[in-house]
């Protein structure tokens, strides 16, 4: 208890969702193909792309 969420990992996310998370101090990262363990390892290494308003999904087919 008492831990703060500061990041989420997802396959894709729209601009409004990114903006909402950003307002709460939460960063979003784009998942890579693979297992959850693969994704966690890449996250820890800093190997996942951060999702920003500039590279967020523009259509529902992206997320």
N, CA, C and O atoms as a GROMACS GRO file, in nm:
protein
  252
    1UNK      N    1   0.083  -0.118   0.000
    1UNK     CA    2   0.000   0.000   0.000
    1UNK      C    3   0.088   0.125   0.000
    1UNK      O    4   0.205   0.121   0.039
    2UNK      N    5   0.029   0.233  -0.044
    2UNK     CA    6   0.101   0.358  -0.043
    2UNK      C    7   0.192   0.379  -0.162
    2UNK      O    8   0.266   0.478  -0.167
    3UNK      N    9   0.189   0.287  -0.259
    3UNK     CA   10   0.273   0.304  -0.377
    3UNK      C   11   0.197   0.384  -0.482
    3UNK      O   12   0.075   0.374  -0.493
    4UNK      N   13   0.271   0.462  -0.559
    4UNK     CA   14   0.211   0.548  -0.660
    4UNK      C   15   0.237   0.490  -0.799
    4UNK      O   16   0.348   0.445  -0.828
    5UNK      N   17   0.137   0.492  -0.883
    5UNK     CA   18   0.153   0.450  -1.022
    5UNK      C   19   0.212   0.569  -1.098
    5UNK      O   20   0.157   0.679  -1.094
    6UNK      N   21   0.323   0.545  -1.168
    6UNK     CA   22   0.382   0.654  -1.245
    6UNK      C   23   0.402   0.617  -1.391
    6UNK      O   24   0.454   0.697  -1.469
    7UNK      N   25   0.361   0.494  -1.429
    7UNK     CA   26   0.375   0.452  -1.568
    7UNK      C   27   0.276   0.341  -1.600
    7UNK      O   28   0.240   0.261  -1.513
    8UNK      N   29   0.232   0.337  -1.726
    8UNK     CA   30   0.151   0.227  -1.778
    8UNK      C   31   0.213   0.181  -1.909
    8UNK      O   32   0.276   0.260  -1.980
    9UNK      N   33   0.194   0.054  -1.940
    9UNK     CA   34   0.242  -0.002  -2.067
    9UNK      C   35   0.121  -0.055  -2.141
    9UNK      O   36   0.041  -0.130  -2.085
   10UNK      N   37   0.108  -0.016  -2.267
   10UNK     CA   38  -0.010  -0.052  -2.345
   10UNK      C   39   0.027  -0.068  -2.492
   10UNK      O   40   0.133  -0.023  -2.536
   11UNK      N   41  -0.060  -0.133  -2.566
   11UNK     CA   42  -0.036  -0.150  -2.709
   11UNK      C   43  -0.054  -0.021  -2.787
   11UNK      O   44   0.008  -0.003  -2.892
   12UNK      N   45  -0.136   0.067  -2.738
   12UNK     CA   46  -0.161   0.195  -2.803
   12UNK      C   47  -0.256   0.277  -2.719
   12UNK      O   48  -0.328   0.224  -2.634
   13UNK      N   49  -0.258   0.407  -2.745
   13UNK     CA   50  -0.340   0.496  -2.664
   13UNK      C   51  -0.366   0.623  -2.742
   13UNK      O   52  -0.279   0.673  -2.814
   14UNK      N   53  -0.487   0.676  -2.729
   14UNK     CA   54  -0.523   0.799  -2.796
   14UNK      C   55  -0.471   0.922  -2.725
   14UNK      O   56  -0.427   0.916  -2.610
   15UNK      N   57  -0.478   1.034  -2.794
   15UNK     CA   58  -0.424   1.160  -2.742
   15UNK      C   59  -0.491   1.201  -2.612
   15UNK      O   60  -0.423   1.241  -2.517
   16UNK      N   61  -0.624   1.192  -2.605
   16UNK     CA   62  -0.692   1.236  -2.483
   16UNK      C   63  -0.653   1.151  -2.362
   16UNK      O   64  -0.639   1.203  -2.252
   17UNK      N   65  -0.635   1.022  -2.383
   17UNK     CA   66  -0.592   0.936  -2.273
   17UNK      C   67  -0.450   0.973  -2.228
   17UNK      O   68  -0.422   0.979  -2.109
   18UNK      N   69  -0.363   0.999  -2.325
   18UNK     CA   70  -0.226   1.040  -2.292
   18UNK      C   71  -0.228   1.171  -2.214
   18UNK      O   72  -0.158   1.185  -2.114
   19UNK      N   73  -0.309   1.265  -2.258
   19UNK     CA   74  -0.319   1.393  -2.188
   19UNK      C   75  -0.370   1.375  -2.045
   19UNK      O   76  -0.320   1.438  -1.952
   20UNK      N   77  -0.470   1.289  -2.028
   20UNK     CA   78  -0.524   1.264  -1.895
   20UNK      C   79  -0.422   1.202  -1.802
   20UNK      O   80  -0.409   1.242  -1.686
   21UNK      N   81  -0.349   1.104  -1.852
   21UNK     CA   82  -0.246   1.042  -1.770
   21UNK      C   83  -0.136   1.142  -1.737
   21UNK      O   84  -0.087   1.148  -1.624
   22UNK      N   85  -0.098   1.221  -1.837
   22UNK     CA   86   0.007   1.321  -1.818
   22UNK      C   87  -0.031   1.419  -1.707
   22UNK      O   88   0.054   1.458  -1.626
   23UNK      N   89  -0.156   1.459  -1.704
   23UNK     CA   90  -0.202   1.551  -1.599
   23UNK      C   91  -0.187   1.489  -1.460
   23UNK      O   92  -0.170   1.560  -1.361
   24UNK      N   93  -0.194   1.357  -1.454
   24UNK     CA   94  -0.178   1.287  -1.327
   24UNK      C   95  -0.035   1.246  -1.299
   24UNK      O   96  -0.008   1.177  -1.201
   25UNK      N   97   0.058   1.288  -1.386
   25UNK     CA   98   0.198   1.255  -1.365
   25UNK      C   99   0.233   1.112  -1.403
   25UNK      O  100   0.332   1.057  -1.354
   26UNK      N  101   0.152   1.052  -1.490
   26UNK     CA  102   0.173   0.913  -1.531
   26UNK      C  103   0.217   0.910  -1.676
   26UNK      O  104   0.153   0.969  -1.763
   27UNK      N  105   0.327   0.840  -1.703
   27UNK     CA  106   0.377   0.825  -1.840
   27UNK      C  107   0.323   0.696  -1.900
   27UNK      O  108   0.303   0.597  -1.829
   28UNK      N  109   0.301   0.697  -2.030
   28UNK     CA  110   0.254   0.578  -2.102
   28UNK      C  111   0.365   0.530  -2.195
   28UNK      O  112   0.435   0.610  -2.256
   29UNK      N  113   0.379   0.399  -2.204
   29UNK     CA  114   0.481   0.338  -2.289
   29UNK      C  115   0.416   0.235  -2.380
   29UNK      O  116   0.322   0.167  -2.341
   30UNK      N  117   0.468   0.225  -2.503
   30UNK     CA  118   0.415   0.132  -2.602
   30UNK      C  119   0.476  -0.006  -2.581
   30UNK      O  120   0.598  -0.021  -2.576
   31UNK      N  121   0.390  -0.106  -2.568
   31UNK     CA  122   0.435  -0.244  -2.550
   31UNK      C  123   0.499  -0.296  -2.679
   31UNK      O  124   0.470  -0.248  -2.788
   32UNK      N  125   0.586  -0.394  -2.662
   32UNK     CA  126   0.648  -0.463  -2.774
   32UNK      C  127   0.586  -0.602  -2.784
   32UNK      O  128   0.528  -0.650  -2.687
   33UNK      N  129   0.597  -0.667  -2.899
   33UNK     CA  130   0.549  -0.805  -2.906
   33UNK      C  131   0.631  -0.894  -2.813
   33UNK      O  132   0.752  -0.876  -2.799
   34UNK      N  133   0.566  -0.988  -2.750
   34UNK     CA  134   0.635  -1.080  -2.661
   34UNK      C  135   0.554  -1.108  -2.537
   34UNK      O  136   0.437  -1.072  -2.527
   35UNK      N  137   0.617  -1.173  -2.444
   35UNK     CA  138   0.551  -1.206  -2.318
   35UNK      C  139   0.555  -1.086  -2.224
   35UNK      O  140   0.626  -0.989  -2.247
   36UNK      N  141   0.477  -1.095  -2.119
   36UNK     CA  142   0.479  -0.989  -2.018
   36UNK      C  143   0.621  -0.975  -1.961
   36UNK      O  144   0.668  -0.864  -1.938
   37UNK      N  145   0.687  -1.087  -1.940
   37UNK     CA  146   0.825  -1.083  -1.888
   37UNK      C  147   0.917  -1.009  -1.984
   37UNK      O  148   1.002  -0.931  -1.940
   38UNK      N  149   0.902  -1.032  -2.115
   38UNK     CA  150   0.982  -0.961  -2.215
   38UNK      C  151   0.959  -0.811  -2.206
   38UNK      O  152   1.053  -0.731  -2.210
   39UNK      N  153   0.833  -0.774  -2.195
   39UNK     CA  154   0.797  -0.632  -2.190
   39UNK      C  155   0.851  -0.566  -2.064
   39UNK      O  156   0.904  -0.455  -2.069
   40UNK      N  157   0.839  -0.635  -1.951
   40UNK     CA  158   0.891  -0.581  -1.825
   40UNK      C  159   1.042  -0.562  -1.834
   40UNK      O  160   1.095  -0.460  -1.790
   41UNK      N  161   1.112  -0.660  -1.890
   41UNK     CA  162   1.258  -0.648  -1.904
   41UNK      C  163   1.294  -0.525  -1.989
   41UNK      O  164   1.384  -0.450  -1.954
   42UNK      N  165   1.222  -0.507  -2.100
   42UNK     CA  166   1.250  -0.391  -2.185
   42UNK      C  167   1.217  -0.260  -2.114
   42UNK      O  168   1.289  -0.161  -2.129
   43UNK      N  169   1.110  -0.259  -2.036
   43UNK     CA  170   1.074  -0.139  -1.960
   43UNK      C  171   1.185  -0.104  -1.862
   43UNK      O  172   1.226   0.012  -1.853
   44UNK      N  173   1.232  -0.203  -1.789
   44UNK     CA  174   1.338  -0.180  -1.690
   44UNK      C  175   1.465  -0.128  -1.757
   44UNK      O  176   1.535  -0.043  -1.702
   45UNK      N  177   1.495  -0.178  -1.876
   45UNK     CA  178   1.614  -0.134  -1.951
   45UNK      C  179   1.595   0.003  -2.016
   45UNK      O  180   1.690   0.061  -2.067
   46UNK      N  181   1.472   0.055  -2.014
   46UNK     CA  182   1.444   0.182  -2.082
   46UNK      C  183   1.423   0.163  -2.231
   46UNK      O  184   1.439   0.257  -2.308
   47UNK      N  185   1.386   0.041  -2.271
   47UNK     CA  186   1.375   0.009  -2.412
   47UNK      C  187   1.236   0.024  -2.473
   47UNK      O  188   1.217  -0.012  -2.589
   48UNK      N  189   1.140   0.076  -2.398
   48UNK     CA  190   1.006   0.096  -2.454
   48UNK      C  191   0.988   0.242  -2.494
   48UNK      O  192   1.036   0.333  -2.426
   49UNK      N  193   0.918   0.262  -2.604
   49UNK     CA  194   0.892   0.397  -2.654
   49UNK      C  195   0.785   0.464  -2.568
   49UNK      O  196   0.679   0.406  -2.543
   50UNK      N  197   0.812   0.586  -2.524
   50UNK     CA  198   0.711   0.661  -2.450
   50UNK      C  199   0.605   0.710  -2.547
   50UNK      O  200   0.637   0.758  -2.656
   51UNK      N  201   0.479   0.697  -2.509
   51UNK     CA  202   0.369   0.747  -2.591
   51UNK      C  203   0.343   0.891  -2.548
   51UNK      O  204   0.318   0.919  -2.430
   52UNK      N  205   0.348   0.981  -2.643
   52UNK     CA  206   0.324   1.124  -2.617
   52UNK      C  207   0.209   1.170  -2.706
   52UNK      O  208   0.159   1.094  -2.789
   53UNK      N  209   0.168   1.295  -2.690
   53UNK     CA  210   0.062   1.347  -2.777
   53UNK      C  211   0.109   1.350  -2.923
   53UNK      O  212   0.026   1.348  -3.014
   54UNK      N  213   0.239   1.355  -2.945
   54UNK     CA  214   0.292   1.360  -3.081
   54UNK      C  215   0.289   1.224  -3.152
   54UNK      O  216   0.283   1.219  -3.274
   55UNK      N  217   0.294   1.114  -3.076
   55UNK     CA  218   0.296   0.982  -3.140
   55UNK      C  219   0.182   0.892  -3.094
   55UNK      O  220   0.185   0.771  -3.116
   56UNK      N  221   0.081   0.951  -3.029
   56UNK     CA  222  -0.034   0.874  -2.984
   56UNK      C  223  -0.119   0.831  -3.103
   56UNK      O  224  -0.108   0.887  -3.212
   57UNK      N  225  -0.201   0.731  -3.081
   57UNK     CA  226  -0.289   0.681  -3.187
   57UNK      C  227  -0.390   0.788  -3.227
   57UNK      O  228  -0.444   0.861  -3.144
   58UNK      N  229  -0.414   0.795  -3.356
   58UNK     CA  230  -0.511   0.892  -3.408
   58UNK      C  231  -0.644   0.826  -3.442
   58UNK      O  232  -0.745   0.894  -3.458
   59UNK      N  233  -0.645   0.693  -3.454
   59UNK     CA  234  -0.767   0.621  -3.489
   59UNK      C  235  -0.777   0.495  -3.405
   59UNK      O  236  -0.677   0.448  -3.351
   60UNK      N  237  -0.897   0.440  -3.393
   60UNK     CA  238  -0.919   0.324  -3.308
   60UNK      C  239  -0.847   0.199  -3.358
   60UNK      O  240  -0.828   0.106  -3.279
   61UNK      N  241  -0.808   0.194  -3.482
   61UNK     CA  242  -0.739   0.075  -3.532
   61UNK      C  243  -0.599   0.063  -3.472
   61UNK      O  244  -0.536  -0.042  -3.482
   62UNK      N  245  -0.552   0.168  -3.411
   62UNK     CA  246  -0.417   0.170  -3.352
   62UNK      C  247  -0.416   0.116  -3.209
   62UNK      O  248  -0.314   0.066  -3.164
   63UNK      N  249  -0.527   0.126  -3.139
   63UNK     CA  250  -0.530   0.081  -2.999
   63UNK      C  251  -0.653   0.001  -2.968
   63UNK      O  252  -0.671  -0.044  -2.854
   0.00000   0.00000   0.00000
